[in-house]
């Protein structure tokens, strides 16, 4: 949306001054698209790489959790003081070799594997959450930088127009048709615009550094012109966002996986009441021509201290499950508010953009044209003309700021829900 008829309006006023030629802009490089920046950020940002490595680390635990306990090897002797020497003629003297294997109660290994699998699933949703958050941060920085660029562009053009008005006021003052205060007011407005330009340029440098940080670039890297931003329609109703979006939120899905993990952990804790077994095989060499001996051993642990150990283990697992369930509800409540907040923000921006396009700006344009005509015939003072002029400038900048706010609200909704908003 462009409001550049101001040039024509001011040039009508400048009949007593030679029109200044507009500087020719050098050909600019290809505009930077948001989609390209999102791909670059996902490819290079260390937060995503770190989350992906955490997933792989958790995945490596699955086989460990399901694995059998390591067998135990025993080697010993009984007899002479010298190692591994038997006493001649003593049948109780021997050299021994044995192997022992612990066998967990049936179902424990499988449950440990299920717990580890759910840890991986939860971490997968954490990775998706990091990805969505990064995309939203890049998009928000992009829209803010774009709106600042538009403000700089408008302010530069407005500075040129104000300088023309200042020259008109000076010319009228020289020929005795104007007032000195008009000249001073015009100069003040030009200075004010220069001040705004300085603030906007500083703001752009800050946003540029922020975007470079998200893209893992050196902070001083220059970011060229951005591609035009169009208003994206909000394709979902609030009910759809709450029903489909909140259910697909990464933190909700992560908590659901943690709940499943806790359920398996409760079952595993309940099985701790049942004993594990150990099976061993032994070989004895007694020397001195005595026959070799073989043995088989079976042992099991007795959970006689279940009141202070196993029972507490089950209570701990049950409390962890309850905590995960309550956390999910707390997260859901917070997300419902966030979705509604961003939805209302996007709808409010749509209404404001419509007001700017169809009401405020056209009406302000008419008021400015009327003020210009009145000023030409001497029925309106210069201060009132400047006031009408600066109002238009403010509305134009506010329009692009509101458009950026609309797009930022959609980006936050995409982060929360994972849905393609406005596509």
N, C-alpha and C positions, 0 to 999 in steps of 0.2 A: 504494500500500500504506500503510495507516494503522495505527498502534499506539496509538490514543488511549484504550484502556480504562484507561490509567493514571489518567485523571480519576476514573473510577468507583472505582478502588482507593483513591485518596487520599481521596476523599469518604467512603468507609467509615470511614477513620481519623478523619475530622473530625467525629465525632458530638458532641464536646464543644465544637465551635466553630461559629459561624454560617457557613453556606456563602456564599462570595463569588460574586456574579453575574458572569458573563463579559461583558466589554465587547462591545457590538454593533459589528461591523465595518461601516464605511461601504461602500456599493456601489462595487465596483472597476470600472475600465474594462475593455474587452474585452481578453483576454490576447493577448500578442504571439506570433505564430506564426513558427517558424523559416523556413518557406517564403517568407513575406513579406520577411524580412530578407535572404534570399539574393537575391531579385529586386532589392531596393534596392541591395545591394552591387554586383551585376553591372552595374547601370545607372549607378552614380555613381562607382565607384572609379577613380582616375586610372591605376592600374597596368594595368587592362584597356584603357582608352582609349589609353594609350601603346603597348601591345603591338599593338593594332589599327592604329594609325597606322604602326608599324614594318612591318606586313604590307603596307599600302598603299604605303609608300615602296619596299619591295623589289619590289612588283608593277610599279611604274613603271619599274624597271630592265629589264624583259623587252624592251619595244619598243626601248629604247636599245641593248641587247646585239645585237638582230637588225638594227638599222639599218645602212644603207650608210654608209661613211665620207663625210664632207663633200667635195664636189668642190672643186677649186682653180681659181681664176681668176687669170690672169696678164695684165698689161698692161705693155708696154714699148716702147722705140724704140732705134734705132741711127742715128747721123748727126750732126746739128748739135748744138752746145753747148746751145742753147735746147731746153727739153723738147718732145718730140714733133714736132720739125721735121726733115725729111729734107734731105740735101745734094743740090742740083740736079745732075743728070747722073750721080750715083753709084748704080749698080744695087744695091750692097750696103747702101745706107741704107734703113731701113724703119721703119714703125710696126707694132706687133704686138699681137694679142689672142689669148689661148689659154685653153682649158678642159681640166682634167685630172681624171680620176675613177679612184680606187683601187678595185680589184676583189679582195676577199679570195679565197683559194683555196676552191674549192667545198666546202661542208660546215662551214666555220669559223663563219659567221654562225648557222647552225642550232644548232651545238654551244654557242655563247655564249648563245643563247636558252634552251637546255635547262639550262645551269648556272644562269641567272637564275631559271628556273621552279622549280628544286629549292630555291633559296634561299627563295623564297616559301613553298613547301610546308613547309620546315623551320620557318619563322617562324610559320606557321599552327599548328603543334603547340606552339610556344612560347606562343602566345596561349592555346591550350587549357590548357596547363599553368598559366599564370597564373590562368585562370578557376577551374580545379579547386582550386588552392592557396587562393585567396580564399574559395571556398565552404567548404573544410575549416576554415579559420581562423575563419570566422563561426560554423560549426556547433560547433566546439570551445569557442569563447568563450560561445556560447549555452548549451551543456550545463553548463559550469562555473558560469555565472551562475545557472542554474536550480538546481543542486545547492546553491549557497551560499544561495539564497533558501529552499530547503527546510530547510537547516540553521538559518537565522535563525528561520524559522517554528517549528521544533521547539524551538529553544533558548528562544524567548520563552514558549512554552507550558510548557516544563520549568521555567522560572524561576517561573512562577505556581504550579506544583505544589510546587516546593521551598519557596517562601514559605509555602504551606499547611502543609508539614511542619514548617517552622520555628515557625509559630504553634502547632502541636500540641505540639512539644517545649517551647515556652515555657509553654503552659497546664499541661502535666504537671509542669513544674518548679515553677510557682507553687503547685500543690496538693500538692506533696511526692511526686509519683509519678515524677518524672524527674530527670535529672542535668543539671548545668550544662554539662558537656562536650557533651551532646547539643544543647543550644541553640547552643553555640559552633560545633560541627561543621556544623549546619544553616546558620548564618550564613556560614561559610566556603564552603560549597557554593553558596549564593546569589551570593556575591561572585565565585566562580570562573565561574559562568554569565554574570555580567555582563561579566567579562573576555572570555570567549569571544564574547559578542555584539559587543563593541567590535572585536575582531579580524575577525569575520565582516563587520561593516558596512564596515570599511576594505577588506577583500577585495572586497566588492561594488562599492565605488566604483572600485576599480582595474579590475575586469572591465567595469564600465559604460563607463569611459573607453576601454578596449581595443575594445569592441564599437562604440562611437561612432566610433573611429578607422577601423575597417574599413568602417563605413557612411558615412564622410566627413561626420560630423555634428560640431557643436561638442562638445568633450570634456565639458562640464558638462551636456549634454542628459540629462534624466532618462529612464530606461527603466523602464516599468511592469511589471506582473506578466507572467510568461511562461506560455505555454500548457503544460499538463501534458505530461510526457515519458513515453512508454511504451517498454518494452523491445522493440527491433526484432529479429526473428530473423535469424541469419546464414544467408542462403539459398544459400550456395555452400560447397562443400568446399574444402580447401586445394589439392587437385589442380586443381580448376576455376579457382581464383584464379590459380594459377601459370601454367596453360596459356593461359587467355583474358585474364586481367588484366594479367600482365606484358607480354604481346604488345601490349596496347593502351595501355600506359603512355606518357605524352606524351614523356618523354625518350627512350625506345626508338624511338618513331616518328620523332622529330626526328632522331635519329642515323641512322636508315635513310635519311631524305631527304638527309642530309649525305653519306652513303656514295654514293648515286646521283649527287649533285652532283660528288663527287670522281671518280667513274668518267667522267662526261662531261668533266671537267677534264683527265683523263689523255688521253682521245681528242683533245681540243683541243690539248693540248701536243704530241702525236705529229704532228698536222697542221702544227705550226710548222716542221717540216723542209721543207715544201713552200712555194714562193714565192708571194707575192701579186703581182698584176699592176696596172699603171696604164695607162690609155688616155687619150691627149690629142689634141685637135684645135687647130690653130693657123691664124690668118689674118694675112697681112702686106700692108700697103699701102706701096708704095715711092715713090709720088708721081711728079712730073715725067712723067706719061703712061706710066710703066712699068706693065706688067700686074701685077695683084694675084696673090698667091701663097697657097696653102693647103697645110697639112701634117697628117700623122697620125703620132702617136708611140705606141709601146708599150714599156713598161719593166717590169722585174720585179726584186725584191730577190734577192740570192744569199746563201743561208744558209751562207757559207763558214766562219763561226765557230761551227758547230753544237756543237763539243766543249765550249766554254765557255758557250754560250747555250742552244740548243735541247735538248741532252742534259741539262743541269742543270734546265731547265724540266720535262722529262718526269720526272726523278728527284724533283723537288719535288712534282709532282702525285701520283706514285705513293706517296710517303711520306705525304702528306696523306690519301690513300685508306686506307692501312694504319692510320694513326692513328685515323681515323673508325671503322674496323672494330673496333679494340681498345677504343676508348672505348665503343662499343655493348656489347661483352661485359662491360666493367667496370660499366657502368650496369645491365646485366641481373643481374649477380651481386649488386650492392647492392640492387636491387629485390626479388629473390627473398628476401633476408634480411628486408627491411622488410615484405613481405607476410606472411611466416611469423611475424614478431614480432607484428604487429597481429592476425593470425588467432588466435595462441595467447593474446594478451591478451584478445580478445573471448570466446574459449571459457572462459578462466579466470574472467572476470567472470560469465559465465552460470552456471558452477558455484557461484561464491560467492553470487550472488543466490538461487540455489535453496537453498543452505545457510541463508542468512538467513531466507528465507521459510518453509522447512519444518523447519529444525532450530534454529538459534541463537536466533532471536527467540521462537518458541513455548516453547522450553525455558526461556529467560530469563524469559518471562512467568510460567510455572508457578513458577519459583524465587521471583519477586517476590511472587506471590500467597501462596505458602507463608510467605515472610518476613513479609508483612503480617499473616497469621493468627497467626504465632508472636509477633510484636510486640504484637498486641492482648492476648494472654493472658500477656504478660510473660516468655516463654521466649527472646526474641531481643532483643539490645541494639540501640539506635538506630543505632550506627555500621554494623552489619551491614546494617540495612535501607537506609540511605543508599547503601551499596556496591552492593546489588542494584539500587537505583533508578538510580544513575548508569550502571551497566552497560547497562541497557535504553536509556538515552538515547544512549550511544555507539553501540550496535548500530543504532539507527534512523538516525542520521546517516550511519554507514558504509554502510548499505544504499543510500541515495540517492547517495552518493559513488561507490559501485561501479556503480550504474546509469548515472551520467554517464560513468564510465570505459568502460563497454561501448559507449555511443553514440559516444564519441570515437574508439574503436578502429575502429568501422564507418566513421566519417567519414574517417579516414586511409586506410582501404582504398579508399573511393570515390575519394579523391584520386589514389591510386597507379594503380588499375586502370581507372577510368572506368565501372565497373559500378555498377548500382543495388543496393547491398548492403542487405539487410534489408527490401526493399520487398515 
